[in-house]
């Protein structure tokens, strides 16, 4: 039994080394893919942002002008609307006669005075013209009903509509959208969205596969070295520490949570035609721990810098120092093992390390944001009764969270393993 012990330890080292090398390669690939995917999601959210859709005057102008153009082409003078059209024509003619009469009286009263002005009131009599208004209106109706006149009227109104549309434009800067369209070499927003979604789907599959393999390899490395009650040698401890470091590196450098509020579809009916807006992003954020620290530090205010330092210290510095101290402790050098700083990080830092608290905080933030965004979107859908709105809460935990969670577990195991089995 004792003769096989070195052979078994050697086999464990070989398996752990292979698992570590594979985990390192997969972690590097995962970080690259996750960063690329984060940028793709951010670009897609920008293209779908509500300021380019529902809140864009150009989009409203295009859809409204299309509806009005359809209505102009569909316009016909029929027996059903004949009476209404005739009444409108008569009102226009009556108003025109009243305006002419008022202008004539004003002009004559300014030039004549006294009895001549009073006498001129009898000479301006447009009542016979008013009596003929129904016949004039009927004649105008016949003229408007002629194909050539109707086509001319439609063209005239269409030109006026185009001029009105041209004078309506969006004030928000469109440069970010145009820059993204140039970046992906597409000339249409829909085409850009499809291209980015295809890339995101491909990378999501690759990311999930690599994360599953990383978790499996780390679990294998720990199980292989813990199945025996014998103490671990320096090489085995080093391999486990480096394996845990892969989890930490993947967890802190890749996004942990996506926060997204989206209006999938907004639809209303105007003049019998549908106005529709699709996939409007209200809010989107996808950040890693390192991103959060950078943003807090760039904010510049004392409070934000203080929070950034705390996050950086307890989620990056503390875990890293704990792994380094564990590595030094496993060398079995008395001076190193007895050094107060090494012993603090290996044995006593568990109650001071905030890594586990960070995981809980992120998870609670996920629940909180998910509830807040979900309730607000539900309120939006319920309050807009005349408008049909479908909303989506896209808040979700990402792979970086699960890597960081497993690191916290492996860190706790390492403390026990190193103190008891080395």
CORURJO-V392804 format. One record per backbone hydrogen bond with DSSP energy under -0.5 kcal/mol. NH is the residue of the N-H (numbers start at 1). CO is the residue of the C=O. E is the energy in kcal/mol with one decimal. If there is no record, write none. Layout:
BEGIN
nh->[NH & NH]
co->[CO & CO]
e->[E & E]
END
This chain:
BEGIN
nh->[5 & 6 & 7 & 8 & 9 & 10 & 11 & 12 & 13 & 14 & 15 & 16 & 17 & 18 & 19 & 20 & 21 & 22 & 23 & 24 & 25 & 26 & 27 & 28 & 29 & 30 & 31 & 32 & 33 & 34 & 35 & 36 & 37 & 38 & 39 & 40 & 41 & 42 & 43 & 44 & 45 & 46 & 47 & 48 & 49 & 50 & 52 & 53 & 55 & 56 & 57 & 60 & 61 & 62 & 63 & 64 & 65 & 66 & 67 & 68 & 69 & 70 & 71 & 72 & 73 & 74 & 75 & 75 & 78 & 81 & 82 & 83 & 85 & 86 & 87 & 88 & 89 & 90 & 91 & 92 & 93 & 94 & 95 & 96 & 97 & 98 & 99 & 100 & 101 & 102 & 103 & 104 & 105 & 106 & 107 & 108 & 109 & 110 & 111 & 111 & 112 & 116 & 118 & 119 & 120 & 121 & 122 & 123 & 124 & 125 & 130 & 131 & 132 & 133 & 136 & 137 & 138 & 139 & 140 & 141 & 142 & 143 & 144 & 145 & 146 & 150 & 151 & 152 & 153 & 154 & 155 & 156 & 157 & 158 & 159 & 160 & 161 & 162 & 163 & 164 & 165 & 166 & 167 & 168 & 169 & 178 & 179 & 180 & 181 & 182 & 183 & 184 & 185 & 186 & 192 & 193 & 194 & 195 & 196 & 197 & 198 & 199 & 200 & 201 & 202 & 203 & 204 & 205 & 206 & 207 & 208 & 209 & 210 & 211 & 212 & 213 & 214 & 215 & 216 & 217 & 218 & 219 & 220 & 221 & 222 & 223 & 224 & 225 & 226 & 227 & 232 & 237 & 238 & 239 & 240 & 241 & 242 & 243 & 244 & 245 & 246 & 247 & 248 & 249 & 250 & 251 & 252 & 253 & 254 & 256 & 257 & 258 & 259 & 260 & 261 & 262 & 263 & 264 & 264 & 265 & 266 & 267 & 268 & 270 & 270 & 273 & 275 & 276 & 277 & 279 & 280 & 281 & 281 & 282 & 282 & 283 & 285 & 287 & 290 & 292 & 293 & 294 & 295 & 296 & 297 & 298 & 299 & 300 & 300 & 305 & 306 & 307 & 308 & 309 & 310 & 311 & 312 & 313 & 314 & 315 & 316 & 317 & 318 & 320 & 321 & 322 & 323 & 324 & 325 & 326 & 327 & 328 & 329 & 330 & 331 & 332 & 334 & 337 & 338 & 339 & 343 & 344 & 345 & 346 & 347 & 348 & 348 & 349 & 351 & 352 & 353 & 358 & 359 & 360 & 361 & 362 & 363 & 364 & 365 & 366 & 367 & 368 & 369 & 370 & 371 & 372 & 373 & 374 & 375 & 376 & 377 & 378 & 379 & 380 & 381 & 382 & 383 & 384 & 385 & 387 & 388 & 389 & 390 & 392 & 394 & 394 & 396 & 398 & 400 & 401 & 402 & 403 & 404 & 405 & 406 & 407 & 408 & 409 & 410 & 411 & 412 & 413 & 414 & 415 & 416 & 417 & 418 & 419 & 420 & 421 & 422]
co->[1 & 2 & 3 & 4 & 5 & 6 & 7 & 8 & 9 & 10 & 11 & 12 & 13 & 14 & 15 & 16 & 17 & 18 & 19 & 20 & 21 & 22 & 23 & 24 & 25 & 26 & 27 & 28 & 29 & 30 & 31 & 32 & 33 & 34 & 35 & 36 & 37 & 38 & 39 & 40 & 41 & 42 & 43 & 44 & 46 & 281 & 49 & 50 & 50 & 53 & 55 & 56 & 57 & 58 & 59 & 60 & 61 & 62 & 63 & 64 & 65 & 66 & 67 & 68 & 69 & 70 & 71 & 72 & 76 & 78 & 78 & 79 & 81 & 82 & 83 & 84 & 85 & 86 & 87 & 88 & 89 & 90 & 91 & 92 & 93 & 94 & 95 & 96 & 97 & 98 & 99 & 100 & 101 & 102 & 103 & 104 & 105 & 106 & 107 & 108 & 108 & 113 & 114 & 115 & 116 & 117 & 119 & 119 & 120 & 123 & 126 & 127 & 128 & 130 & 132 & 133 & 134 & 135 & 136 & 137 & 138 & 139 & 140 & 141 & 143 & 146 & 147 & 148 & 149 & 150 & 151 & 152 & 153 & 154 & 155 & 156 & 157 & 158 & 159 & 160 & 161 & 162 & 163 & 165 & 167 & 174 & 175 & 176 & 177 & 178 & 179 & 180 & 182 & 181 & 188 & 189 & 190 & 191 & 192 & 193 & 194 & 195 & 196 & 197 & 198 & 199 & 200 & 201 & 202 & 203 & 204 & 205 & 206 & 207 & 208 & 209 & 210 & 211 & 212 & 213 & 214 & 215 & 216 & 217 & 218 & 219 & 220 & 221 & 222 & 223 & 421 & 233 & 234 & 235 & 236 & 237 & 238 & 239 & 240 & 241 & 242 & 243 & 244 & 245 & 246 & 247 & 248 & 249 & 250 & 287 & 287 & 396 & 285 & 258 & 283 & 392 & 280 & 262 & 390 & 390 & 277 & 388 & 275 & 268 & 273 & 270 & 268 & 274 & 266 & 264 & 263 & 48 & 279 & 261 & 280 & 261 & 259 & 257 & 252 & 288 & 289 & 290 & 291 & 292 & 293 & 294 & 295 & 296 & 297 & 301 & 302 & 303 & 304 & 305 & 306 & 307 & 308 & 309 & 310 & 311 & 312 & 312 & 313 & 316 & 317 & 318 & 319 & 320 & 321 & 322 & 323 & 324 & 325 & 326 & 328 & 329 & 332 & 333 & 334 & 336 & 339 & 340 & 341 & 342 & 343 & 343 & 344 & 344 & 348 & 349 & 349 & 354 & 355 & 356 & 357 & 358 & 359 & 360 & 361 & 362 & 363 & 364 & 365 & 366 & 367 & 368 & 369 & 370 & 371 & 372 & 373 & 374 & 375 & 376 & 377 & 378 & 379 & 380 & 383 & 384 & 267 & 387 & 265 & 262 & 260 & 392 & 258 & 256 & 255 & 398 & 398 & 399 & 400 & 401 & 402 & 403 & 404 & 405 & 406 & 407 & 408 & 409 & 410 & 411 & 412 & 413 & 414 & 415 & 416 & 417 & 418]
e->[-0.6 & -0.6 & -0.6 & -2.7 & -2.5 & -2.5 & -2.4 & -2.5 & -2.1 & -2.4 & -2.6 & -2.8 & -2.8 & -2.4 & -2.4 & -2.6 & -2.7 & -2.4 & -2.5 & -2.8 & -2.4 & -2.6 & -2.5 & -2.4 & -2.2 & -2.9 & -2.8 & -2.0 & -2.6 & -3.1 & -2.2 & -2.2 & -2.8 & -2.4 & -2.0 & -2.3 & -2.7 & -2.1 & -2.5 & -2.7 & -2.5 & -1.9 & -2.4 & -2.1 & -1.1 & -2.3 & -1.8 & -1.0 & -2.7 & -1.7 & -0.6 & -1.7 & -2.7 & -2.5 & -2.2 & -2.8 & -2.5 & -1.8 & -2.0 & -2.7 & -2.3 & -2.1 & -2.3 & -2.2 & -2.2 & -1.9 & -0.7 & -0.6 & -0.9 & -0.6 & -0.9 & -0.5 & -2.4 & -2.8 & -2.2 & -2.1 & -2.5 & -2.5 & -2.2 & -2.1 & -2.3 & -2.9 & -2.3 & -2.2 & -2.5 & -2.4 & -2.2 & -2.2 & -2.6 & -2.3 & -2.1 & -2.3 & -2.3 & -2.0 & -2.1 & -2.4 & -2.4 & -1.0 & -0.8 & -0.5 & -2.2 & -1.3 & -1.7 & -2.3 & -1.9 & -0.8 & -1.2 & -0.7 & -1.2 & -1.1 & -1.8 & -2.3 & -1.0 & -1.4 & -2.2 & -2.9 & -2.1 & -2.1 & -2.5 & -2.2 & -1.8 & -2.1 & -2.7 & -1.5 & -1.1 & -2.7 & -2.4 & -1.9 & -2.5 & -2.5 & -2.3 & -2.4 & -2.6 & -2.4 & -2.4 & -2.0 & -2.3 & -2.5 & -2.3 & -2.2 & -2.7 & -2.5 & -1.3 & -1.3 & -0.6 & -2.3 & -2.7 & -1.9 & -2.1 & -2.1 & -2.2 & -2.0 & -0.8 & -2.5 & -2.1 & -2.4 & -2.2 & -2.4 & -2.5 & -2.5 & -2.2 & -1.8 & -2.6 & -2.7 & -2.1 & -2.4 & -2.8 & -1.8 & -1.8 & -2.9 & -2.6 & -2.1 & -2.1 & -2.5 & -2.3 & -2.1 & -2.6 & -2.7 & -2.3 & -2.7 & -2.6 & -2.3 & -2.4 & -2.5 & -2.1 & -2.6 & -2.8 & -1.3 & -1.2 & -1.1 & -3.0 & -2.1 & -2.5 & -2.3 & -2.0 & -2.3 & -2.5 & -2.0 & -2.2 & -1.9 & -1.4 & -1.1 & -2.1 & -2.9 & -2.4 & -2.3 & -2.3 & -1.3 & -0.6 & -1.9 & -0.8 & -2.9 & -2.9 & -0.6 & -2.3 & -2.4 & -3.0 & -0.8 & -1.5 & -1.8 & -2.5 & -2.6 & -2.1 & -0.5 & -3.3 & -2.0 & -3.3 & -0.5 & -2.4 & -2.3 & -2.7 & -2.8 & -0.7 & -2.8 & -0.5 & -1.5 & -2.0 & -1.0 & -1.9 & -2.3 & -2.4 & -2.3 & -2.6 & -2.5 & -2.3 & -2.3 & -1.2 & -0.6 & -0.7 & -2.4 & -2.3 & -2.1 & -2.7 & -2.4 & -2.1 & -2.6 & -2.6 & -2.6 & -2.6 & -1.9 & -1.3 & -2.3 & -3.2 & -1.9 & -2.9 & -2.2 & -2.0 & -2.5 & -2.7 & -2.1 & -2.1 & -2.4 & -2.6 & -1.7 & -1.2 & -1.4 & -0.6 & -3.1 & -2.4 & -0.8 & -2.5 & -2.0 & -2.1 & -2.3 & -2.6 & -1.3 & -0.6 & -1.5 & -0.7 & -0.8 & -3.1 & -2.8 & -1.9 & -2.1 & -2.8 & -2.6 & -2.5 & -2.8 & -2.5 & -2.4 & -2.2 & -2.9 & -3.3 & -2.5 & -2.3 & -2.7 & -2.8 & -2.0 & -2.5 & -2.4 & -2.3 & -2.2 & -2.3 & -2.1 & -2.3 & -2.3 & -2.4 & -1.2 & -1.1 & -0.9 & -2.9 & -0.7 & -2.8 & -3.0 & -1.8 & -0.8 & -2.0 & -3.1 & -1.2 & -1.1 & -0.9 & -2.1 & -2.2 & -2.3 & -2.3 & -2.0 & -2.1 & -1.7 & -2.9 & -3.0 & -1.7 & -2.1 & -2.6 & -1.8 & -1.5 & -3.0 & -3.1 & -1.6 & -1.8 & -3.1 & -0.7]
END
